[in-house]
Amino acid sequence: METAYQKVKVHNEMEWCQVSDMETKKNIEKLLLKSRVSYYVKWEKPKLFSSDKFGTCIFCVNQLQKDIADDAIQPLLEDDNVKIKFINRKLDKYFY
């Protein structure tokens, strides 16, 4: 017997923010896990002649949890040394 949910495909992830520092990435992950926000990290490799060895990572969250994620990292944004670039755009690729 087939359920009705098997044919439903949902794409409600969005690219939320971009980080190029490993310490900031770890702190964001801790805060999102503490607030129980579902996320995944998408990596962008550094350019060929770039001095950046780390590259950048993009945090993708569910659109319904975006406000919770914004509230979760608010203490991190108060630090002036933290560099987070907010993207807030819907993903245009499907991964299946």
N, C-alpha and C positions, 0 to 999 in steps of 0.2 A: 504494500500500500504506500502510495506516495503522498507526502505532506505538501501543503500549499506553500510552505516557506522555502522549499528547495529551489523554486524557480525565481525567487525574489533576489535581485542583486542590488545592494545598497552601496552607494559611494558618497559617504558624508564626511570623509577626511579632508582636512585642509592643512596647507603649509602654514604653520603658526609663527615660528621665529627661527632665526639663523644665528649660529654661534660659531666663533672661530677660536675659542679658547677651551682647552680640555678641562680646566678646573671649573669654569662656568658651566660647561656641559654636565659635569658630575653634580654640581649643585642644583641645576634645574631638574635633573633626573630624580634626585632625592626629594625635592619639593613636590614634584608631580606624583611620585609614588606615595608620599605622605598624604596627599589630598585625593588619592585614588583616581587619578586622571589617566585614561587610556591614551597611550602615545606610541609612536615609533620614530626612529631616527633614520634619516636619509643622508648619506654621505656624498659630498661633492669633492672630488680630488682636486689638489692644487694645480694651478696652471703650470705649463712646462718650465718657464723661466721665473717662476715665483719663488720668493725667499721663504714662503710659508710652508712648513713641513707638515703641518696638521691638516690643512684643508679646511673645509667648513662642514658643519652638520646642520641639517634642517629638522626641527622638531615638527612632527605632524600630529595633530590631535583631532578628535571628533568635533564636528561643528557644535554639537549640543553641549560639549564640555569646555568650550572655549572660555566662557566667563569664569568657570571654576579654575581653569589653568591660569588666567590672568590674575585672579585673586591669590593663587598659590605662590606665584613668583614675585609678588609685590615687595616683600622684604628684600629680595635680591636686587630689585631695581633702585632701591634707595642708596646703594653703594655706587659711587661715581666711577670706580675702576671697571665696573662690569659693562661689557659692550654686547648688547643684544639688539639685533635688528628684527623688528616685527614685520612679517610678510603678509599674513592674513589673506591668502588666496586659496581658492578651491583647486584641488589636484585635477589635472587634465588627463592623467594617464590612468589606465585601469591595469591592475596587476594580475589578471587572470584571463 
